[in-house]
């Protein structure tokens, strides 16, 4: 039987990821934050490109990576996750999160294309501004916004403050045409 190398390597990576998660993500707050982030990815289209592995690493980093090495409360970790995404954790040129399961410690966000990285950061910035204005219930989906609008893609007003989604910063540049006649 001949199997494609990419299929085999992706399945082996999934096994390594599950083993790492089993050994390192035993704290219940990590699992709760993962559920929140996955729900937000399903609810807000700009966060959809984030893979489950990126979400797992982000949740573990937000809960456990602090000077005291003690688990942070879920509310602090949630705000931290949004702040890290909004600050460009998964943008090109950023240190990002190293994949602990890869030998070369590749960055986890390199699986995303540049447009998806930019969209995730812009969406997180919009959601963070909504949370800062007291709209956490809408961001988490505990309350529906009027008209069923997606608060990450629509202009909204919070206590007189207008929160508008950001325009994409990444513009795909067309490849130059080769004008040489051969």
N, CA and C of each residue as an Amber inpcrd file, in Angstrom:
protein
   546
   0.8480000  -1.1730000   0.0000000   0.0000000   0.0000000   0.0000000
   0.8960000   1.2400000   0.0000000   0.5900000   2.1460000  -0.8850000
   1.3460000   3.3880000  -0.9780000   0.4690000   4.5280000  -0.4870000
   0.9690000   5.2280000   0.4910000   0.2490000   6.3740000   1.0330000
   1.0460000   7.6390000   0.7760000   0.3270000   8.7150000   0.6310000
   0.9650000  10.0070000   0.4000000   1.7530000  10.4180000   1.6430000
   2.9470000  10.9280000   1.4310000   3.8250000  11.3290000   2.5350000
   3.1790000  12.4140000   3.3980000   2.4720000  13.3560000   2.7680000
   1.8470000  14.4430000   3.5280000   0.7700000  13.9130000   4.4720000
   0.0270000  12.9280000   4.0140000  -1.0200000  12.3360000   4.8530000
  -0.3950000  11.6430000   6.0590000   0.6460000  10.8730000   5.8100000
   1.3130000  10.1560000   6.9030000   1.9190000  11.1320000   7.8990000
   2.6020000  12.1590000   7.4040000   3.2470000  13.1110000   8.3150000
   2.2250000  13.9120000   9.1060000   1.0810000  14.2470000   8.4980000
   0.0600000  14.9830000   9.2490000  -0.5610000  14.1130000  10.3360000
  -0.7280000  12.8180000  10.0610000  -1.2660000  11.9190000  11.0790000
  -0.2660000  11.6990000  12.2140000   1.0000000  11.5890000  11.8850000
   2.0220000  11.4650000  12.9320000   2.0930000  12.7300000  13.7800000
   1.9440000  13.8870000  13.1440000   1.9270000  15.1490000  13.8920000
   0.7250000  15.1950000  14.8280000  -0.4170000  14.7060000  14.3710000
  -1.6080000  14.6810000  15.2240000  -1.3900000  13.7860000  16.4420000
  -0.7040000  12.6780000  16.2610000  -0.3990000  11.7940000  17.3960000
   0.5330000  12.4960000  18.3750000   1.5660000  13.1700000  17.8540000
   2.4820000  13.9190000  18.7310000   1.7420000  15.0180000  19.4790000
   0.8290000  15.7070000  18.7960000   0.0570000  16.7760000  19.4310000
  -0.8120000  16.2330000  20.5590000  -1.4710000  15.1160000  20.3170000
  -2.3440000  14.5630000  21.3590000  -1.5390000  14.0940000  22.5690000
  -0.3590000  13.5320000  22.3310000   0.4920000  13.1220000  23.4600000
   0.9730000  14.3290000  24.2520000   1.3840000  15.3870000  23.5410000
   1.8450000  16.5990000  24.2210000   0.7090000  17.1890000  25.0400000
  -0.4860000  17.2430000  24.4440000  -1.6350000  17.8150000  25.1370000
  -1.9640000  17.0060000  26.3860000  -1.9200000  15.6980000  26.2800000
  -2.2140000  14.8310000  27.4210000  -1.2230000  15.0500000  28.5620000
   0.0440000  15.2770000  28.2270000   1.0760000  15.4670000  29.2480000
   1.0990000  16.8710000  29.8370000   0.7580000  17.8850000  29.0510000
   0.9750000  19.2650000  29.4700000  -0.2790000  20.0740000  29.7500000
  -1.4000000  19.6810000  29.2290000  -2.6050000  20.4940000  29.3700000
  -3.6150000  19.8370000  30.2970000  -3.1570000  19.4200000  31.4480000
  -4.0230000  18.7120000  32.3840000  -4.8800000  19.6480000  33.2350000
  -4.5720000  20.9400000  33.2640000  -5.3180000  21.8770000  34.1050000
  -6.6900000  22.1480000  33.4840000  -7.7240000  22.1680000  34.3120000
  -9.0860000  22.3370000  33.7940000  -9.2980000  23.7010000  33.1490000
  -8.5960000  24.7340000  33.6070000  -8.7510000  26.0670000  33.0080000
  -8.3010000  26.0790000  31.5530000  -7.3040000  25.2870000  31.2250000
  -6.8390000  25.2190000  29.8380000  -7.9470000  24.6580000  28.9530000
  -8.6030000  23.6230000  29.4250000  -9.6700000  23.0030000  28.6440000
 -10.8610000  23.9430000  28.4830000 -11.1630000  24.7170000  29.5230000
 -12.2570000  25.6890000  29.4360000 -11.9070000  26.7830000  28.4350000
 -10.6820000  27.2900000  28.4930000 -10.2670000  28.3330000  27.5580000
 -10.2680000  27.8100000  26.1230000  -9.8740000  26.5730000  25.9300000
  -9.9160000  25.9830000  24.5870000 -11.3510000  25.9510000  24.0770000
 -12.2900000  25.5640000  24.9270000 -13.7000000  25.5450000  24.5140000
 -14.1810000  26.9400000  24.1420000 -13.8050000  27.9420000  24.9470000
 -14.2000000  29.3220000  24.6470000 -13.6160000  29.7920000  23.3150000
 -12.3360000  29.5280000  23.1060000 -11.6850000  29.9850000  21.8800000
 -12.2320000  29.2630000  20.6460000 -12.5110000  27.9800000  20.7670000
 -13.0790000  27.2450000  19.6260000 -14.4750000  27.7580000  19.3010000
 -15.2450000  28.0730000  20.3340000 -16.5720000  28.6320000  20.1120000
 -16.4710000  29.9960000  19.4360000 -15.5030000  30.8040000  19.8590000
 -15.3140000  32.1090000  19.2260000 -14.8720000  31.9570000  17.7740000
 -14.0460000  30.9750000  17.4880000 -13.6110000  30.7390000  16.1060000
 -14.7950000  30.3550000  15.2230000 -15.7310000  29.6070000  15.7690000
 -16.9160000  29.2310000  15.0100000 -17.8680000  30.4120000  14.8550000
 -17.8960000  31.3020000  15.8220000 -18.8200000  32.4290000  15.8260000
 -18.3190000  33.6080000  14.9930000 -17.0220000  33.8520000  14.9750000
 -16.4540000  35.0200000  14.2930000 -15.5960000  34.5430000  13.1220000
 -16.0020000  34.9190000  11.9240000 -15.3830000  34.3800000  10.7050000
 -13.8980000  34.7000000  10.5820000 -13.4360000  35.7840000  11.1570000
 -12.0240000  36.1390000  11.0530000 -11.1060000  35.2250000  11.8340000
 -11.6640000  34.4830000  12.7900000 -10.8560000  33.5710000  13.5970000
 -10.9380000  32.1260000  13.1080000 -11.7710000  31.8710000  12.1090000
 -11.9460000  30.5030000  11.6110000 -10.6610000  29.8350000  11.1380000
  -9.7070000  30.5710000  10.5360000  -8.4970000  29.8890000  10.0480000
  -7.6100000  29.3030000  11.1460000  -7.7970000  29.6940000  12.4020000
  -6.9680000  29.1490000  13.4770000  -7.2380000  27.6510000  13.6070000
  -6.1800000  26.8710000  13.5930000  -6.3290000  25.4210000  13.6850000
  -6.5310000  25.0140000  15.1470000  -7.0910000  23.8420000  15.3860000
  -7.2310000  23.3810000  16.7710000  -5.8940000  23.3250000  17.5130000
  -4.8120000  22.9850000  16.8250000  -3.5070000  22.9260000  17.4750000
  -3.0440000  24.3190000  17.8950000  -3.2840000  25.3220000  17.0610000
  -2.9280000  26.6990000  17.4280000  -3.7220000  27.1500000  18.6470000
  -4.9910000  26.7800000  18.6820000  -5.8390000  27.1510000  19.8140000
  -5.3540000  26.4570000  21.0820000  -4.9940000  25.1800000  20.9820000
  -4.4740000  24.4510000  22.1440000  -3.2040000  25.0990000  22.6820000
  -2.2740000  25.4250000  21.7830000  -1.0240000  26.0600000  22.2130000
  -1.2730000  27.4350000  22.8200000  -2.1670000  28.2070000  22.2020000
  -2.4790000  29.5420000  22.7140000  -3.1000000  29.4520000  24.1040000
  -4.0310000  28.5350000  24.2930000  -4.6750000  28.3850000  25.6010000
  -3.6600000  27.9660000  26.6590000  -2.8040000  27.0230000  26.3350000
  -1.7840000  26.5850000  27.2910000  -0.8460000  27.7370000  27.6310000
  -0.4360000  28.4960000  26.6190000   0.4660000  29.6310000  26.8340000
  -0.1930000  30.6890000  27.7220000  -1.4530000  31.0000000  27.4580000
  -2.1420000  32.0530000  28.2160000  -2.3870000  31.6580000  29.6660000
  -2.6490000  30.4060000  29.9210000  -2.9250000  29.9470000  31.2860000
  -1.6390000  29.7350000  32.0790000  -0.6530000  29.0800000  31.4910000
   0.4960000  28.6070000  32.2650000   1.7780000  29.4190000  32.1140000
   1.9180000  30.2000000  31.0600000   3.1710000  30.9090000  30.8210000
   3.1460000  32.2660000  31.5240000   3.5560000  32.2720000  32.7800000
   3.6590000  33.4940000  33.5710000   4.7850000  33.3000000  34.5750000
   5.2620000  34.3810000  35.1900000   6.4230000  34.2560000  36.0850000
   6.2300000  33.2720000  37.2370000   5.0210000  33.1750000  37.7670000
   4.7720000  32.2910000  38.9060000   4.5670000  30.8340000  38.4790000
   4.3660000  30.5920000  37.1840000   4.0890000  29.2480000  36.6680000
   2.8630000  28.6200000  37.3370000   1.9710000  29.4880000  37.8040000
   0.6990000  29.0500000  38.3590000  -0.3880000  29.3580000  37.3370000
  -1.4110000  28.5620000  37.3120000  -2.4940000  28.7670000  36.3550000
  -3.1990000  30.0920000  36.6260000  -3.4010000  30.8580000  35.5730000
  -4.1200000  32.1220000  35.6900000  -5.6180000  31.8600000  35.7130000
  -6.3860000  32.7520000  36.3280000  -7.8460000  32.6130000  36.2710000
  -8.3290000  32.7060000  34.8240000  -9.4530000  32.0970000  34.5460000
  -9.9450000  32.0030000  33.1770000 -10.2420000  33.3750000  32.5810000
 -10.7570000  34.3200000  33.3910000 -11.0630000  35.6450000  32.8500000
  -9.7930000  36.3810000  32.4300000  -8.7320000  36.2540000  33.1940000
  -7.4530000  36.8910000  32.8570000  -6.8500000  36.2180000  31.6260000
  -6.9290000  34.9070000  31.5710000  -6.3640000  34.1660000  30.4400000
  -7.1240000  34.4580000  29.1470000  -8.4420000  34.6150000  29.2390000
  -9.2340000  34.9390000  28.0470000  -8.8390000  36.3010000  27.4920000
  -8.7420000  37.2730000  28.3650000  -8.3290000  38.6200000  27.9320000
  -6.9040000  38.5770000  27.3700000  -6.0520000  37.7910000  27.9920000
  -4.6710000  37.6530000  27.5240000  -4.6310000  37.0240000  26.1330000
  -5.4600000  36.0180000  25.8940000  -5.5020000  35.3760000  24.5760000
  -5.9280000  36.3730000  23.5040000  -6.9740000  37.1440000  23.7910000
  -7.4120000  38.1580000  22.8350000  -6.3320000  39.2120000  22.6180000
  -5.6810000  39.6300000  23.6940000  -4.6230000  40.6420000  23.5860000
  -3.4450000  40.1330000  22.7650000  -3.0570000  38.8820000  22.9730000
  -1.9440000  38.3200000  22.2050000  -2.2880000  38.2060000  20.7220000
  -3.4980000  37.7440000  20.4300000  -3.9120000  37.6600000  19.0310000
  -3.9860000  39.0460000  18.4000000  -4.5560000  40.0010000  19.1480000
  -4.6820000  41.3660000  18.6340000  -3.3250000  42.0330000  18.4720000
  -2.3880000  41.6870000  19.3240000  -1.0490000  42.2580000  19.2470000
  -0.1990000  41.6550000  18.1470000  -0.7090000  40.6570000  17.4600000
   0.0070000  40.1030000  16.3170000   0.8440000  38.8850000  16.6200000
   0.4380000  38.0890000  17.5960000   1.1940000  36.8860000  17.9420000
   1.3710000  35.9550000  16.7450000   0.3680000  35.9160000  15.8750000
   0.4280000  35.0220000  14.7230000   0.7020000  35.7540000  13.4130000
   1.3000000  36.9370000  13.4850000   1.6510000  37.6710000  12.2690000
   3.0620000  37.3170000  11.8180000   3.3690000  37.5130000  10.5410000
   4.7260000  37.2290000  10.0720000   5.7310000  38.1440000  10.7600000
   6.8850000  37.6080000  11.0560000   7.9220000  38.3890000  11.7210000
   7.8100000  38.3830000  13.2320000   6.7240000  37.8440000  13.7600000
   6.5430000  37.7590000  15.2100000   7.1080000  36.4280000  15.6980000
   7.5130000  36.4230000  16.9420000   8.0560000  35.1850000  17.5070000
   7.0100000  34.0830000  17.5220000   5.7600000  34.4290000  17.7200000
   4.7010000  33.4400000  17.7220000   4.8820000  32.4120000  18.8250000
   4.2740000  31.2720000  18.6450000   4.3960000  30.1660000  19.5890000
   5.1280000  29.0240000  18.9010000   6.1990000  28.5830000  19.5140000
   6.9570000  27.4650000  18.9500000   6.1600000  26.1810000  19.1210000
   6.1710000  25.3690000  18.0950000   5.4980000  24.0820000  18.1480000
   6.3910000  23.1160000  18.9210000   5.9870000  22.7110000  20.1310000
   6.8510000  21.8500000  20.9410000   6.9900000  20.4330000  20.3920000
   6.1920000  20.0780000  19.4150000   6.2330000  18.7240000  18.8640000
   7.1060000  18.6090000  17.6230000   7.5940000  19.7070000  17.1280000
   8.4480000  19.6750000  15.9460000   9.9010000  19.7820000  16.3690000
  10.7490000  19.0420000  15.7080000  12.1700000  19.0000000  16.0660000
  12.8420000  20.3540000  15.8760000  12.4710000  21.0770000  14.8430000
  13.1040000  22.3670000  14.5580000  12.4120000  23.5120000  15.2910000
  11.4520000  23.2020000  16.1450000  10.6610000  24.2070000  16.8640000
  10.1010000  25.2440000  15.9030000   9.4530000  24.7580000  14.8650000
   8.7940000  25.6290000  13.8980000   7.6830000  26.3970000  14.5930000
   7.3340000  27.5190000  14.0600000   6.2580000  28.3360000  14.6120000
   4.9110000  27.7530000  14.1970000   3.9870000  27.7230000  15.1290000
   2.6890000  27.0960000  14.8780000   1.8750000  27.8610000  13.8440000
   2.0490000  29.1720000  13.7730000   1.2100000  29.9720000  12.8890000
   1.6450000  29.9420000  11.4280000   2.7380000  29.2830000  11.1240000
   3.1800000  29.2410000   9.7300000   2.2600000  28.3890000   8.8610000
   1.3380000  27.6580000   9.4690000   0.3590000  26.8950000   8.6940000
  -0.6680000  27.8200000   8.0450000  -0.8040000  29.0390000   8.5650000
  -1.7430000  30.0090000   8.0050000  -1.0750000  30.8000000   6.8890000
  -1.8620000  31.1710000   5.8860000  -1.3100000  32.0700000   4.8770000
  -1.3180000  33.4990000   5.4330000  -0.6600000  34.4070000   4.7410000
  -0.4900000  35.7680000   5.2550000  -1.8200000  36.5000000   5.4250000
  -2.7480000  36.2960000   4.4990000  -4.0480000  36.9540000   4.6000000
  -4.8130000  36.4620000   5.8300000  -4.7500000  35.1740000   6.1230000
  -5.4380000  34.6150000   7.2930000  -4.8060000  35.1140000   8.5870000
  -3.4870000  35.2470000   8.6190000  -2.8080000  35.7820000   9.7970000
  -3.2600000  37.2130000  10.0630000  -3.3390000  38.0190000   9.0100000
  -3.7670000  39.4070000   9.1440000  -5.2250000  39.4870000   9.5800000
  -6.0740000  38.6600000   8.9940000  -7.4950000  38.6610000   9.3340000
  -7.7200000  38.2640000  10.7900000  -6.9890000  37.2770000  11.2710000
  -7.1280000  36.8540000  12.6710000  -6.7180000  37.9780000  13.6180000
  -5.6380000  38.6750000  13.3140000  -5.1920000  39.7810000  14.1700000
  -6.1960000  40.9270000  14.1440000  -6.7050000  41.2740000  12.9680000
  -7.6710000  42.3680000  12.8570000  -8.9720000  42.0300000  13.5820000
  -9.4310000  40.7990000  13.4450000 -10.6550000  40.3740000  14.1310000
 -10.4660000  40.4130000  15.6420000  -9.3320000  39.9390000  16.1180000
  -9.0600000  39.9620000  17.5580000  -8.9810000  41.3910000  18.0760000
  -8.4450000  42.3110000  17.2810000  -8.3890000  43.7110000  17.7020000
  -9.7860000  44.2830000  17.8530000 -10.6670000  43.9740000  16.9050000
 -12.0460000  44.4430000  16.9920000 -12.7400000  43.8520000  18.2120000
 -12.5830000  42.5520000  18.4240000 -13.2270000  41.8980000  19.5700000
 -12.6740000  42.4180000  20.8900000 -11.3880000  42.6990000  20.9390000
 -10.7890000  43.2340000  22.1590000 -11.3380000  44.6190000  22.4680000
 -11.5600000  45.4380000  21.4380000 -12.1470000  46.7640000  21.6640000
 -13.5790000  46.6470000  22.1620000 -14.3210000  45.6610000  21.6630000
 -15.6860000  45.4430000  22.1450000 -15.6600000  44.9970000  23.6060000
 -14.7500000  44.0920000  23.9520000 -14.6240000  43.6350000  25.3470000
 -14.2510000  44.8040000  26.2500000 -13.3750000  45.6780000  25.7820000
 -12.9540000  46.8330000  26.5830000 -14.1090000  47.7940000  26.8400000
 -15.1140000  47.7990000  25.9860000 -16.2690000  48.6740000  26.1610000
 -17.4160000  47.9580000  26.8690000 -17.1770000  46.7720000  27.4150000
 -18.2060000  46.0700000  28.1790000 -19.0470000  45.1030000  27.3660000
 -18.6170000  44.7290000  26.1830000 -19.4010000  43.8420000  25.3380000
 -18.9800000  42.3920000  25.3860000 -18.4280000  41.9670000  26.5150000
 -17.9380000  40.5850000  26.6040000 -19.0430000  39.5540000  26.4140000
 -20.2600000  39.8720000  26.8340000 -21.3590000  38.9230000  26.6740000
 -21.6770000  38.6870000  25.1950000 -21.4880000  39.7080000  24.3810000
 -21.7240000  39.5800000  22.9430000 -20.5790000  38.8330000  22.2650000
 -19.3550000  39.0930000  22.7060000 -18.1930000  38.4110000  22.1350000
 -18.2660000  36.9160000  22.4230000 -18.6850000  36.5690000  23.6300000
 -18.7680000  35.1620000  24.0260000 -20.0340000  34.4700000  23.5190000
 -20.9610000  35.2460000  22.9580000 -22.1890000  34.6610000  22.4370000
 -23.2440000  34.4190000  23.4910000 -23.1050000  35.0310000  24.6610000
 -24.1070000  34.8750000  25.7090000 -25.3390000  35.7220000  25.4250000
 -25.1710000  36.7740000  24.6240000 -26.2680000  37.6140000  24.1720000
 -26.0990000  37.8140000  22.6780000 -27.2190000  37.7870000  21.9710000
 -27.1700000  38.0300000  20.5260000 -27.2140000  39.5330000  20.2750000
 -26.4570000  39.9720000  19.2990000 -26.4600000  41.3890000  18.9510000
 -27.6820000  41.6720000  18.0920000 -28.2060000  42.9050000  18.1780000
 -29.4300000  43.2500000  17.4530000 -29.2900000  42.9480000  15.9640000
 -30.3120000  42.3400000  15.4290000 -30.3080000  41.9960000  14.0120000
 -29.4290000  40.8070000  13.6710000 -28.8770000  40.1410000  14.6690000
 -28.0270000  38.9880000  14.4210000 -26.7100000  39.3300000  13.7470000
 -26.2680000  40.5880000  13.8760000 -25.0220000  41.0120000  13.2350000
 -23.8170000  40.3660000  13.9120000 -22.7810000  40.1690000  13.1160000
 -21.5020000  39.6910000  13.6350000 -20.7180000  40.9170000  14.0820000
 -20.4580000  41.0310000  15.3730000 -19.8070000  42.2360000  15.8890000
 -18.3680000  42.3670000  15.4280000 -17.8000000  41.3010000  14.8770000
 -16.4230000  41.4020000  14.3970000 -16.3440000  41.9280000  12.9690000
 -17.4770000  41.9880000  12.2680000 -17.4640000  42.4650000  10.8830000
 -18.3290000  43.6960000  10.6570000 -19.1130000  44.0930000  11.6370000
 -20.0230000  45.2270000  11.4940000 -19.5860000  46.3820000  12.3910000
 -19.9360000  47.5960000  11.9860000 -19.6860000  48.7710000  12.8290000
 -20.7110000  48.7560000  13.9560000 -20.2400000  48.8660000  15.1840000
 -21.1150000  48.8540000  16.3530000 -20.8110000  50.0600000  17.2320000
 -21.7690000  50.4150000  18.0840000 -21.6050000  51.5390000  19.0060000
 -21.7830000  51.0090000  20.4250000 -20.8100000  51.3080000  21.2830000
 -20.8100000  50.8590000  22.6720000 -20.6520000  52.0780000  23.5690000
 -21.7130000  52.4630000  24.2670000 -21.6980000  53.6330000  25.1560000
 -21.1590000  54.8680000  24.4460000 -21.6140000  55.0890000  23.2300000
 -21.1930000  56.2610000  22.4730000 -19.8620000  56.1260000  21.7630000
 -19.2060000  54.9970000  21.8910000 -17.9250000  54.7600000  21.2260000
 -18.1700000  53.8520000  20.0200000 -17.7520000  54.3200000  18.8540000
 -17.9290000  53.5530000  17.6240000 -16.7540000  52.5880000  17.4680000
 -17.0870000  51.3150000  17.3350000 -16.0710000  50.2820000  17.0990000
 -16.2930000  49.7590000  15.6900000 -15.3280000  50.0330000  14.8290000
 -15.4460000  49.5690000  13.4480000 -14.3570000  48.5380000  13.1670000
 -14.6900000  47.5200000  12.3830000 -13.6840000  46.5100000  12.0510000
 -12.5560000  47.1300000  11.2260000 -11.3770000  46.5920000  11.3960000
 -10.2220000  47.1180000  10.6860000 -10.1840000  46.6090000   9.2500000
  -9.6600000  47.4380000   8.3790000  -9.4350000  47.0100000   6.9950000
  -8.1970000  46.1220000   6.9770000  -8.1480000  45.1660000   6.0750000
  -6.9660000  44.2940000   6.0380000  -5.6960000  45.0890000   5.7270000
  -4.6420000  44.7810000   6.4440000  -3.3570000  45.4400000   6.2100000
  -2.5720000  44.7090000   5.1350000  -2.8220000  43.4230000   4.9940000
  -2.0810000  42.6210000   4.0130000  -2.7390000  42.7620000   2.6520000
  -1.9740000  43.1740000   1.6930000  -2.4270000  43.2580000   0.3090000
  -1.5440000  42.3470000  -0.5250000  -2.1500000  41.4230000  -1.2050000
  -1.3710000  40.5070000  -2.0370000  -0.8510000  41.2680000  -3.2510000
   0.4500000  41.2540000  -3.4210000   1.0480000  41.9640000  -4.5500000
   1.1340000  41.0250000  -5.7390000   0.6950000  41.5020000  -6.8900000
   0.7760000  40.6310000  -8.0700000   2.2280000  40.4430000  -8.4880000
   2.5070000  39.2640000  -8.9940000   3.8650000  38.9800000  -9.4520000
   4.1270000  39.7790000 -10.7230000   5.3330000  40.3350000 -10.8510000
   5.6300000  41.1260000 -12.0460000   5.6130000  40.2470000 -13.2950000
   5.1230000  40.8370000 -14.3400000   5.0540000  40.1190000 -15.6160000
   6.4450000  40.0730000 -16.2350000   6.8020000  38.9440000 -16.7590000
   8.0880000  38.8030000 -17.4300000   7.9200000  39.2970000 -18.8620000
   8.5810000  40.3950000 -19.1900000   8.4230000  40.9940000 -20.5140000
   9.5340000  40.6130000 -21.4730000  10.4230000  39.7500000 -21.0360000
  11.5150000  39.3280000 -21.9150000  10.9740000  38.3950000 -22.9890000
  11.3210000  38.6990000 -24.2100000  10.9410000  37.8200000 -25.3150000
  12.0640000  36.8310000 -25.5580000  11.7600000  35.5850000 -25.4780000
  12.7810000  34.5530000 -25.6500000  12.5160000  33.7370000 -26.8640000
